[in-house]
């Protein structure tokens, strides 16, 4: 940039050098920075000439202003010409590969997906296979084969959503009612029907019940079922498996406690509590001062279930467990309203780990 006062020679020299450099520009980005060097609002050649007007002696202001404007107009005209020419020369679609890329807006895993991924990772490492099954299920797989024959009171407890279309007859006999599955336990049956023991599976998936929507219930939620079958599988294996899972999921210090319970398809059955990870068992508001948090149901597979799938209950034994992933997510992240998982409110969803 010349320090001498603007005059016609200086204008001509700048215009000539602008044209020369523009012709040599290797990319649109280079051309843009060249243009900014001449015409930019700050620190450009034209801007510095404009600045000189203010400090110049009164008798020179007019001529400096004239040359500054002349230079500005000459550069602008050549720049406009360049833009038009390069637009015409641009490939179809006008893609300039030298421009910086646009940053794509990345999505975010849903908290239920985070929990499911984590659980699948833990159980996979313990040797479990992940299997999925149909959400439309027939009565036999959902109830009969799980030791819940017609009129069994446990069917009422599950508030089943039956469908209008019956299933065609299959090996168990007559055509029967279909439903949205009330639990993923029906996949225990489907898997054992098609596989010989040993079995070690977890079954994540959606289940449906005619529940009213409130803080802790929705008509559609997500379960993870586990099933292990083999020779000599014991209650100690069940407890050890759940303890290993709890330590991975909720922390090294976790302990588990089994309380007697009832499910038609396990005997004995138990509710499982995990020591409160917030107070480590001392008692706090999260565990309602008990030191324990109820988390899932489990038990040893009932012999009637093995008979339904053609396994010999005198040769094999096994355990099963099932839990609601919403409940796990609510406990793990301190969420107090299950409906938040389904409302797609970004202010909620963005609070969770990627
Ligand atoms: Zn506690």
Boltz pocket constraint, residues with backbone or C-beta under 6 A from the ligand:
constraints:
  - pocket:
      binder: B
      contacts: [[A, 276], [A, 277], [A, 278], [A, 279], [A, 280], [A, 281], [A, 282], [A, 283], [A, 284], [A, 285], [A, 286], [A, 287], [A, 288], [A, 289], [A, 291], [A, 292]]
      max_distance: 6.0
